Amino acid sequence: MRSDTLFAGMTVHQETTRSGVRATAVSATTRRRIATATVLGALAIVAWLASVSQMRGMGMDDRFSVGSFGFFVGLWVVMMAAMMFPSVWPTLSLYGTIMRNRATTGARAGVASAAFVAGYLASWTAYGLVAFGALEIASRAGLGGLSDTDLARYVVAPVALAAALYQLAPLKQACLRHCRGPFSFLLAHWRDGLGGAVRMGALHGGYCVGCCWMLMLVLLSVGLMSITWMAIVSIAIAVEKLTPTRSTWLPSTLLGIGLAALGLLALIRPSLLPGLHGKAPAMQTSMK
């Protein structure tokens, strides 16, 4: 029943793609995809600027301390928007196209897309609650007071090597396939209405968490407030999800090799790690 409903919304898009009868329809679809990418890109840029502004406003000696629970949740949501929006746009773009073909007004499709994004961010917020607990434990255990060398060898290295192994795990590959296959995801999990949009967004976000949670753990291990590592992890996620290849193994394996190299570097030459010099490296300028 769900697939019948979905195919009803996809008819115009599929017929246009397969036959190429109407070039205007193709160009309209292309414009909508570009518009979706532009909006998400603009939101990501705003989120990046907001994240940088919030991080520079913090002056903490403990790299694992992130302030109050409310502040952390707000910062986490903004960071997830900055880091994840570029890689989620293919799914959101396809979902928006389907909704525009089914809805009587473009406004209804826009509201449904916003609901999808809200569900997506809700899944990452749930993971953020776990991250907050992990950071609290690390801070109370005194890990924030470790030297850069000790932090690299005893925290960053094991986390990075574990993340490299996770790249080969069946769960990782299954989640990555859902992230990289928007058509199959929507076909399998379609739900009507705004509630359905929220649920689909939350489920897609859940797959994204399953795919990227170890990468985020790497970010947590070097200190959440590092803008350098936030950018590195964001690029890694985007490359893995958006690389134009049918197989998930190529981008996943390449990222796994990179994580293994990071772990070995942290063990052997920790001084070469970027953004890991001095406590709370992202805030050094504001603390002077």
Summary of the structure (lengths in Angstrom):
residues: 288
radius of gyration: 20.5
end to end distance: 61.9
largest distance: 65.6
contacts: 920
relative contact order: 0.14
helix: 83%
strand: 0%
